[in-house]
């Protein structure tokens, strides 16, 4: 039985996992975390509820921990989610795993007043969890700069396609640096997902 320690996770993250009551990695965590820690792009096919948020959040946090940025915080990780509910859940997980870390995250989605989100953006952050519409809206207003993103996570990619976000995804992809690590998770492995992966990922490890 593999342990989180054997996967190569850092002490502050192991501590957070213990607090959260995690004992051993789920299959998707065991398969996805090592290649992600090596800096590879990953395409993960896993159902909701299999622990995939930890599979991408933990390696991203660890990489950001290893290279602490300079004084001014900039968005180094962008996580896209199809719905506000899922975005909020991902934000909760990042909060739980990064308790011991000096990293700031923010969740933004539409359907609510943007002012509190804008104020938080102005204070600076390291990790942004967003729904595509609100993200593009705030980029268009000049509040979000994605030119320094090192990690791009596409969660529930199949649902994004079902909800008609393909054009938004293509627009967002164009705003990101070419050099970055991309992680894409989907509950299905359809032809459309494989096509999207071909345009978004660079020689990915498939799990």
DOBA-655747 format. One record per residue: x, y, z of N, C-alpha, C in turn. Coordinates in Angstrom, 3 decimals, decimal comma, m for minus. Example, Ala and Ser with C-alpha at 12.3 -4.5 7.8 and 13.67 -1.06 7.14 Angstrom:
BEGIN
[atom [13,190 m5,690 7,800] [12,300 m4,500 7,800] [13,200 m3,300 7,800]]
[atom [12,850 m2,250 7,080] [13,670 m1,060 7,140] [12,900 0,030 7,870]]
This chain:
BEGIN
[atom [0,845 m1,202 0,000] [0,000 0,000 0,000] [0,882 1,256 0,000]]
[atom [0,756 2,062 m1,035] [1,562 3,284 m1,134] [1,060 4,324 m0,140]]
[atom [1,975 5,117 0,398] [1,581 6,213 1,289] [1,799 7,542 0,578]]
[atom [1,196 8,600 1,117] [1,413 9,937 0,545] [2,886 10,324 0,641]]
[atom [3,543 9,895 1,720] [4,972 10,212 1,883] [5,781 9,585 0,750]]
[atom [5,432 8,342 0,395] [6,161 7,647 m0,684] [5,939 8,308 m2,045]]
[atom [4,836 9,042 m2,184] [4,594 9,761 m3,444] [5,503 10,987 m3,569]]
[atom [6,172 11,337 m2,462] [7,138 12,443 m2,528] [6,587 13,789 m2,109]]
[atom [5,491 13,791 m1,355] [4,907 15,067 m0,936] [5,668 15,669 0,245]]
[atom [5,690 16,985 0,298] [6,440 17,709 1,332] [5,720 17,650 2,679]]
[atom [6,499 17,878 3,720] [6,009 17,773 5,098] [4,757 18,614 5,394]]
[atom [4,727 19,909 5,006] [3,525 20,705 5,317] [2,252 20,127 4,696]]
[atom [2,392 19,512 3,512] [1,228 18,915 2,852] [0,828 17,612 3,553]]
[atom [1,830 16,831 3,955] [1,539 15,578 4,680] [0,800 15,879 5,983]]
[atom [1,220 16,965 6,638] [0,592 17,398 7,895] [m0,885 17,742 7,647]]
[atom [m1,128 18,512 6,577] [m2,501 18,913 6,239] [m3,359 17,688 5,929]]
[atom [m2,781 16,697 5,231] [m3,533 15,486 4,884] [m3,905 14,691 6,139]]
[atom [m2,982 14,669 7,097] [m3,263 13,978 8,366] [m4,426 14,652 9,085]]
[atom [m4,391 15,991 9,124] [m5,467 16,761 9,763] [m6,809 16,465 9,079]]
[atom [m6,768 16,339 7,747] [m7,995 16,080 6,977] [m8,448 14,615 7,078]]
[atom [m7,617 13,781 7,707] [m7,996 12,380 7,879] [m7,700 11,488 6,692]]
[atom [m6,818 11,944 5,781] [m6,443 11,112 4,628] [m5,396 10,106 5,101]]
[atom [m5,607 8,835 4,782] [m4,636 7,816 5,209] [m3,794 7,307 4,057]]
[atom [m4,457 6,863 3,003] [m3,701 6,398 1,825] [m4,278 7,046 0,566]]
[atom [m3,444 7,208 m0,471] [m3,933 7,836 m1,701] [m4,980 6,970 m2,410]]
[atom [m5,907 7,620 m3,088] [m6,852 6,903 m3,950] [m6,092 6,537 m5,235]]
[atom [m6,632 5,630 m6,065] [m5,918 5,248 m7,292] [m5,536 6,441 m8,176]]
[atom [m6,441 7,395 m8,348] [m6,119 8,530 m9,232] [m5,004 9,388 m8,616]]
[atom [m5,000 9,517 m7,291] [m3,928 10,285 m6,633] [m2,587 9,570 m6,787]]
[atom [m2,614 8,265 m6,598] [m1,381 7,476 m6,684] [m0,775 7,546 m8,087]]
[atom [m1,635 7,560 m9,099] [m1,151 7,571 m10,484] [m0,809 8,970 m10,989]]
[atom [m1,555 9,982 m10,540] [m1,377 11,333 m11,096] [m0,299 12,153 m10,393]]
[atom [m0,144 11,967 m9,077] [0,773 12,846 m8,330] [2,231 12,715 m8,791]]
[atom [2,795 11,492 m8,954] [4,205 11,415 m9,358] [4,542 12,119 m10,681]]
[atom [3,796 11,872 m11,798] [4,138 12,598 m13,028] [3,938 14,109 m12,902]]
[atom [2,950 14,524 m12,104] [2,735 15,966 m11,919] [3,905 16,587 m11,155]]
[atom [4,414 15,865 m10,153] [5,574 16,375 m9,414] [6,811 16,450 m10,310]]
[atom [6,839 15,619 m11,358] [7,964 15,655 m12,306] [7,790 16,770 m13,346]]
[atom [6,645 17,484 m13,275] [6,434 18,598 m14,204] [5,783 18,216 m15,520]]
[atom [5,220 16,993 m15,599] [4,597 16,553 m16,853] [3,143 17,012 m16,936]]
[atom [2,653 17,159 m18,160] [1,221 17,371 m18,375] [0,516 16,038 m18,105]]
[atom [m0,697 16,136 m17,557] [m1,444 14,911 m17,231] [m2,892 15,023 m17,709]]
[atom [m3,381 13,950 m18,315] [m4,807 13,813 m18,627] [m5,342 12,727 m17,708]]
[atom [m6,212 13,099 m16,788] [m6,755 12,144 m15,829] [m8,221 11,877 m16,110]]
[atom [m8,573 10,599 m16,215] [m9,982 10,237 m16,395] [m10,445 9,600 m15,090]]
[atom [m11,317 10,304 m14,390] [m11,779 9,826 m13,084] [m13,131 10,433 m12,763]]
[atom [m13,980 9,637 m12,134] [m15,298 10,114 m11,732] [m15,169 11,132 m10,595]]
[atom [m16,201 11,955 m10,436] [m16,274 12,840 m9,277] [m16,310 11,977 m8,020]]
[atom [m15,634 12,433 m6,971] [m15,658 11,667 m5,730] [m14,524 10,668 m5,595]]
[atom [m13,572 10,702 m6,548] [m12,437 9,760 m6,467] [m11,188 10,437 m5,900]]
[atom [m11,343 11,673 m5,470] [m10,205 12,357 m4,863] [m9,323 13,073 m5,867]]
[atom [m9,891 13,437 m7,021] [m9,031 14,051 m8,037] [m8,628 15,477 m7,705]]
[atom [m9,420 16,180 m6,881] [m9,000 17,538 m6,511] [m7,645 17,491 m5,797]]
[atom [m7,497 16,545 m4,879] [m6,201 16,393 m4,198] [m5,128 15,963 m5,190]]
[atom [m5,510 15,162 m6,194] [m4,539 14,675 m7,185] [m3,884 15,827 m7,943]]
[atom [m4,639 16,920 m8,173] [m3,985 18,057 m8,838] [m3,555 19,150 m7,871]]
[atom [m4,310 19,348 m6,787] [m3,995 20,454 m5,861] [m2,675 20,231 m5,130]]
[atom [m2,419 19,012 m4,681] [m1,214 18,748 m3,890] [0,080 18,979 m4,689]]
[atom [0,203 18,437 m5,924] [1,427 18,703 m6,684] [1,602 20,179 m7,045]]
[atom [0,490 20,854 m7,342] [0,573 22,293 m7,665] [1,086 23,065 m6,445]]
[atom [0,520 22,786 m5,272] [0,962 23,466 m4,048] [2,434 23,172 m3,764]]
[atom [2,829 21,924 m3,973] [4,219 21,558 m3,704] [5,180 22,296 m4,633]]
[atom [4,844 22,378 m5,907] [5,708 23,077 m6,867] [5,806 24,564 m6,522]]
[atom [4,686 25,144 m6,075] [4,685 26,566 m5,729] [5,469 26,814 m4,442]]
[atom [5,451 25,829 m3,583] [6,184 25,900 m2,325] [7,689 25,905 m2,594]]
[atom [8,088 25,085 m3,571] [9,516 24,952 m3,899] [10,077 26,251 m4,472]]
[atom [9,262 26,959 m5,222] [9,742 28,202 m5,838] [8,872 29,359 m5,388]]
[atom [9,165 29,880 m4,238] [8,380 31,009 m3,715] [8,658 32,239 m4,572]]
[atom [7,619 32,876 m5,036] [7,807 34,043 m5,901] [8,246 35,256 m5,080]]
[atom [8,617 36,301 m5,790] [9,073 37,527 m5,135] [7,940 38,205 m4,356]]
[atom [8,227 39,365 m3,813] [7,292 40,050 m2,908] [5,872 40,163 m3,475]]
[atom [5,752 40,633 m4,712] [4,401 40,840 m5,267] [3,814 39,508 m5,712]]
[atom [2,656 39,179 m5,171] [2,021 37,921 m5,566] [1,452 38,040 m6,967]]
[atom [1,604 36,978 m7,744] [1,000 36,942 m9,077] [0,313 35,597 m9,245]]
[atom [m0,650 35,542 m10,142] [m1,397 34,292 m10,333] [m0,485 33,274 m11,016]]
[atom [m0,109 32,254 m10,249] [0,782 31,215 m10,782] [0,033 29,941 m11,138]]
[atom [m1,144 29,764 m10,545] [m1,954 28,580 m10,857] [m3,375 29,021 m11,170]]
[atom [m3,913 28,525 m12,279] [m5,296 28,804 m12,674] [m6,045 27,476 m12,759]]
[atom [m7,137 27,374 m11,991] [m7,977 26,172 m12,027] [m9,331 26,574 m12,591]]
[atom [m9,717 25,956 m13,697] [m11,019 26,259 m14,311] [m12,019 25,180 m13,953]]
[atom [m13,213 25,616 m13,604] [m14,262 24,697 m13,197] [m15,561 25,082 m13,923]]
[atom [m16,398 24,105 m14,287] [m17,605 24,446 m15,053] [m18,695 25,147 m14,245]]
[atom [m18,761 24,893 m12,916] [m19,861 25,459 m12,124] [m19,347 26,133 m10,862]]
[atom [m20,153 27,045 m10,351] [m19,754 27,760 m9,129] [m19,651 26,811 m7,936]]
[atom [m20,544 25,799 m7,888] [m20,520 24,841 m6,771] [m19,184 24,086 m6,747]]
[atom [m18,784 23,631 m7,916] [m17,531 22,880 m7,998] [m16,337 23,806 m7,706]]
[atom [m16,399 25,033 m8,224] [m15,313 25,995 m7,964] [m15,166 26,225 m6,459]]
[atom [m16,303 26,370 m5,771] [m16,271 26,587 m4,311] [m15,680 25,382 m3,588]]
[atom [m16,038 24,179 m4,040] [m15,491 22,952 m3,427] [m13,979 22,877 m3,613]]
[atom [m13,522 23,203 m4,826] [m12,077 23,173 m5,102] [m11,376 24,197 m4,213]]
[atom [m11,978 25,381 m4,067] [m11,411 26,413 m3,194] [m11,286 25,925 m1,759]]
[atom [m12,306 25,208 m1,279] [m12,268 24,649 0,088] [m11,108 23,674 0,256]]
[atom [m10,889 22,846 m0,766] [m9,797 21,862 m0,694] [m8,426 22,560 m0,687]]
[atom [m8,270 23,576 m1,537] [m7,000 24,329 m1,536] [m6,770 24,963 m0,166]]
[atom [m7,837 25,484 0,434] [m7,714 26,094 1,771] [m7,250 25,049 2,787]]
[atom [m7,823 23,846 2,709] [m7,481 22,787 3,665] [m6,039 22,316 3,493]]
[atom [m5,612 22,143 2,250] [m4,269 21,594 2,011] [m3,167 22,621 2,233]]
[atom [m3,511 23,912 2,125] [m2,447 24,930 2,187] [m2,417 25,677 3,523]]
[atom [m3,055 25,088 4,542] [m3,087 25,735 5,870] [m1,702 26,137 6,365]]
[atom [m0,701 25,290 6,096] [0,655 25,526 6,600] [1,497 26,373 5,640]]
[atom [0,920 26,784 4,528] [1,712 27,442 3,478] [1,381 28,927 3,366]]
[atom [2,368 29,688 2,947] [2,148 31,119 2,717] [1,695 31,328 1,275]]
[atom [0,509 30,820 0,977] [m0,046 30,953 m0,374] [m1,482 31,459 m0,263]]
[atom [m1,841 32,329 m1,201] [m3,184 32,916 m1,162] [m3,992 32,445 m2,364]]
[atom [m5,232 32,018 m2,116] [m6,073 31,605 m3,243] [m7,396 32,367 m3,224]]
[atom [m8,045 32,386 m4,375] [m9,333 33,068 m4,511] [m10,215 32,259 m5,455]]
[atom [m11,521 32,230 m5,146] [m12,496 31,582 m6,027] [m13,377 32,670 m6,628]]
[atom [m13,502 32,677 m7,960] [m14,406 33,655 m8,595] [m15,405 32,936 m9,506]]
[atom [m16,654 33,400 m9,478] [m17,681 32,878 m10,386] [m18,724 33,964 m10,608]]
[atom [m19,540 33,766 m11,643] [m20,563 34,751 m11,973] [m21,789 34,634 m11,092]]
[atom [m22,767 35,513 m11,343] [m24,022 35,446 m10,606] [m23,967 36,123 m9,249]]
[atom [m22,800 36,710 m8,907] [m22,666 37,456 m7,645] [m21,949 38,768 m7,953]]
[atom [m22,028 39,701 m7,027] [m21,357 40,992 m7,187] [m19,853 40,777 m7,365]]
[atom [m19,273 41,426 m8,368] [m17,851 41,201 m8,629] [m16,929 42,028 m7,724]]
[atom [m17,471 43,034 m7,029] [m16,590 43,945 m6,277] [m15,703 43,261 m5,231]]
[atom [m16,260 42,361 m4,382] [m15,387 41,677 m3,424] [m14,288 40,867 m4,129]]
[atom [m14,638 40,273 m5,280] [m13,657 39,494 m6,040] [m12,550 40,414 m6,556]]
[atom [m12,935 41,573 m7,050] [m11,956 42,537 m7,577] [m11,031 43,020 m6,459]]
[atom [m11,615 43,288 m5,279] [m10,783 43,749 m4,148] [m9,734 42,699 m3,791]]
[atom [m10,154 41,432 m3,770] [m9,226 40,337 m3,448] [m8,146 40,210 m4,524]]
[atom [m8,532 40,386 m5,776] [m7,554 40,325 m6,876] [m6,506 41,421 m6,736]]
[atom [m6,952 42,594 m6,341] [m6,017 43,731 m6,194] [m4,998 43,493 m5,084]]
[atom [m5,406 42,722 m4,059] [m4,474 42,432 m2,952] [m3,382 41,453 m3,379]]
[atom [m3,620 40,748 m4,471] [m2,636 39,799 m4,974] [m2,922 38,389 m4,483]]
[atom [m2,705 37,402 m5,362] [m2,930 36,016 m4,977] [m2,049 35,099 m5,809]]
[atom [m1,944 33,856 m5,357] [m1,101 32,867 m6,028] [m1,916 31,887 m6,867]]
[atom [m3,120 31,556 m6,375] [m3,941 30,521 m7,012] [m5,334 31,074 m7,268]]
[atom [m5,790 30,970 m8,512] [m7,129 31,442 m8,859] [m7,971 30,270 m9,339]]
[atom [m9,117 30,064 m8,693] [m10,096 29,055 m9,118] [m11,263 29,831 m9,732]]
[atom [m11,643 29,495 m10,956] [m12,622 30,338 m11,655] [m13,532 29,543 m12,573]]
[atom [m14,728 30,108 m12,816] [m15,573 29,609 m13,903] [m15,202 30,437 m15,137]]
[atom [m15,307 29,854 m16,344] [m14,793 30,530 m17,537] [m15,391 31,912 m17,816]]
[atom [m16,729 32,044 m17,643] [m17,383 33,314 m17,979] [m16,889 34,481 m17,140]]
[atom [m16,897 34,308 m15,818] [m16,464 35,383 m14,923] [m14,972 35,678 m15,119]]
[atom [m14,196 34,633 m15,372] [m12,758 34,843 m15,608] [m12,542 35,761 m16,811]]
[atom [m13,183 35,441 m17,930] [m12,998 36,252 m19,147] [m13,539 37,666 m18,952]]
[atom [m14,628 37,772 m18,192] [m15,219 39,072 m17,890] [m14,200 39,964 m17,161]]
[atom [m13,568 39,412 m16,117] [m12,626 40,205 m15,316] [m11,290 40,423 m16,039]]
[atom [m10,922 39,486 m16,908] [m9,731 39,701 m17,744] [m10,014 40,887 m18,678]]
[atom [m11,211 40,872 m19,273] [m11,605 41,942 m20,193] [m11,633 43,311 m19,535]]
[atom [m11,949 43,333 m18,239] [m11,973 44,605 m17,507] [m10,585 45,006 m16,988]]
[atom [m9,599 44,148 m17,233] [m8,230 44,488 m16,846] [m7,860 44,142 m15,401]]
[atom [m8,674 43,331 m14,739] [m8,396 43,002 m13,331] [m7,532 41,747 m13,164]]
[atom [m7,455 40,943 m14,211] [m6,717 39,680 m14,103] [m5,650 39,592 m15,187]]
[atom [m4,435 39,239 m14,752] [m3,314 39,043 m15,669] [m2,926 37,565 m15,594]]
[atom [m2,980 36,875 m16,726] [m2,673 35,441 m16,741] [m1,314 35,134 m17,364]]
[atom [m0,499 36,177 m17,569] [0,765 35,976 m18,298] [1,839 35,253 m17,491]]
[atom [1,611 35,115 m16,167] [2,629 34,459 m15,317] [2,176 33,071 m14,849]]
[atom [1,077 32,570 m15,424] [0,539 31,274 m14,972] [1,515 30,140 m15,304]]
[atom [1,821 29,335 m14,289] [2,729 28,188 m14,460] [1,963 26,872 m14,492]]
[atom [0,774 26,861 m13,868] [m0,024 25,633 m13,781] [m1,453 25,937 m14,221]]
[atom [m1,939 25,175 m15,194] [m3,290 25,373 m15,708] [m4,058 24,062 m15,527]]
[atom [m5,115 24,118 m14,721] [m5,911 22,912 m14,432] [m7,306 23,075 m15,025]]
[atom [m7,697 22,095 m15,804] [m9,035 22,062 m16,399] [m9,781 20,929 m15,716]]
[atom [m10,708 21,263 m14,813] [m11,410 20,206 m14,088] [m12,780 19,964 m14,710]]
[atom [m13,202 18,696 m14,696] [m14,511 18,316 m15,282] [m14,600 18,847 m16,723]]
[atom [m13,575 18,565 m17,495] [m13,501 19,076 m18,873] [m14,691 18,622 m19,716]]
[atom [m15,177 17,398 m19,459] [m16,326 16,904 m20,236] [m17,572 17,741 m19,978]]
[atom [m17,761 18,143 m18,721] [m18,921 18,994 m18,402] [m18,765 20,376 m19,041]]
[atom [m17,547 20,855 m19,101] [m17,317 22,162 m19,749] [m17,756 22,101 m21,214]]
[atom [m17,399 20,999 m21,879] [m17,790 20,856 m23,284] [m19,310 20,743 m23,401]]
[atom [m19,921 19,949 m22,501] [m21,385 19,778 m22,514] [m22,097 21,115 m22,307]]
[atom [m21,484 21,989 m21,505] [m22,110 23,276 m21,197] [m21,775 24,362 m22,229]]
[atom [m21,058 23,969 m23,282] [m20,783 24,901 m24,380] [m19,652 25,883 m24,121]]
[atom [m18,674 25,487 m23,287] [m17,580 26,399 m22,942] [m16,378 26,318 m23,889]]
[atom [m16,482 25,552 m24,972] [m15,299 25,316 m25,810] [m14,665 26,624 m26,319]]
[atom [m15,510 27,587 m26,733] [m14,933 28,841 m27,250] [m14,249 29,629 m26,141]]
[atom [m14,859 29,611 m24,945] [m14,230 30,276 m23,791] [m12,885 29,630 m23,472]]
[atom [m12,843 28,290 m23,519] [m11,594 27,580 m23,216] [m10,499 27,969 m24,205]]
[atom [m10,866 28,060 m25,484] [m9,879 28,441 m26,504] [m9,386 29,871 m26,276]]
[atom [m10,300 30,750 m25,879] [m9,897 32,140 m25,605] [m8,955 32,213 m24,406]]
[atom [m9,278 31,441 m23,366] [m8,444 31,444 m22,153] [m7,055 30,870 m22,470]]
[atom [m7,045 29,792 m23,238] [m5,763 29,157 m23,613] [m4,828 30,176 m24,285]]
[atom [m5,403 31,041 m25,114] [m4,589 32,041 m25,837] [m4,015 33,108 m24,897]]
[atom [m4,628 33,287 m23,722] [m4,155 34,304 m22,770] [m3,025 33,781 m21,881]]
[atom [m2,794 32,472 m21,937] [m1,813 31,849 m21,037] [m0,456 31,712 m21,717]]
[atom [0,612 31,659 m20,921] [1,938 31,466 m21,516] [2,022 30,103 m22,206]]
[atom [2,881 30,002 m23,206] [3,066 28,703 m23,874] [3,741 27,716 m22,927]]
[atom [4,707 28,217 m22,145] [5,430 27,368 m21,207] [4,657 27,256 m19,904]]
[atom [3,998 26,131 m19,710] [3,268 25,916 m18,459] [2,981 24,425 m18,329]]
[atom [2,574 24,016 m17,146] [2,170 22,622 m16,941] [0,649 22,576 m16,957]]
[atom [0,093 21,692 m17,784] [m1,365 21,626 m17,912] [m1,887 20,279 m17,410]]
[atom [m2,968 20,354 m16,629] [m3,588 19,174 m16,032] [m5,056 19,178 m16,446]]
[atom [m5,515 18,097 m17,016] [m6,904 18,063 m17,459] [m7,583 16,819 m16,892]]
[atom [m8,740 17,025 m16,235] [m9,484 15,904 m15,658] [m10,874 15,832 m16,270]]
[atom [m11,305 14,604 m16,530] [m12,610 14,387 m17,140] [m13,175 13,078 m16,601]]
[atom [m14,500 13,004 m16,503] [m15,122 11,750 m16,037] [m15,260 10,763 m17,191]]
[atom [m15,167 11,271 m18,427] [m15,298 10,395 m19,607] [m14,087 10,578 m20,513]]
[atom [m13,878 9,582 m21,371] [m12,732 9,625 m22,281] [m13,263 9,588 m23,712]]
[atom [m14,052 10,592 m24,056] [m14,720 10,617 m25,360] [m13,785 11,158 m26,448]]
[atom [m14,249 11,082 m27,680] [m13,472 11,613 m28,809] [m13,246 13,110 m28,623]]
[atom [m14,295 13,813 m28,139] [m14,191 15,274 m27,937] [m13,129 15,611 m26,892]]
[atom [m13,064 14,795 m25,832] [m12,073 15,015 m24,776] [m10,666 14,781 m25,338]]
[atom [m10,522 13,729 m26,145] [m9,198 13,452 m26,731] [m8,774 14,587 m27,654]]
[atom [m9,740 15,137 m28,401] [m9,433 16,268 m29,295] [m9,021 17,499 m28,493]]
[atom [m9,764 17,770 m27,402] [m9,440 18,921 m26,553] [m8,052 18,739 m25,926]]
[atom [m7,781 17,525 m25,458] [m6,478 17,233 m24,855] [m5,348 17,473 m25,854]]
[atom [m5,604 17,101 m27,126] [m4,575 17,285 m28,153] [m4,222 18,750 m28,355]]
[atom [m5,211 19,642 m28,142] [m4,938 21,071 m28,341] [m4,397 21,743 m27,065]]
[atom [m4,671 21,151 m25,905] [m4,323 21,791 m24,638] [m3,059 21,230 m23,979]]
[atom [m2,803 19,937 m24,209] [m1,730 19,258 m23,467] [m0,534 18,928 m24,353]]
[atom [0,631 18,884 m23,725] [1,870 18,577 m24,445] [2,368 17,208 m23,983]]
[atom [2,349 16,230 m24,891] [2,731 14,829 m24,591] [2,351 14,407 m23,153]]
[atom [1,039 14,360 m22,884] [0,606 14,106 m21,502] [0,768 12,647 m21,067]]
[atom [0,923 12,485 m19,753] [0,794 11,170 m19,128] [m0,704 10,961 m18,915]]
[atom [m1,225 9,806 m19,340] [m2,660 9,553 m19,167] [m2,867 8,620 m17,970]]
[atom [m3,775 9,031 m17,091] [m4,063 8,182 m15,926] [m5,565 7,928 m15,824]]
